[in-house]
């Protein structure tokens, strides 16, 4: 009878140890997933910021080129007009 109780106790301990390992594994996988998600989110945020900055730079260049074109056209037009006096 004592042997059966000891075997049952050992079996319960082994099962509890196994359940604890499974819980730790699940927690570890969950934390890994959370960290991976945060890294992906951070990378995505940085990528979106780079895209936004690139768009702003392109818009700034477009405006500068447009202003340069207008200035050139104005100078060209003014150089072809002779004074009426």
Secondary structure as UniProt FT lines:
FT   HELIX           2..80
//
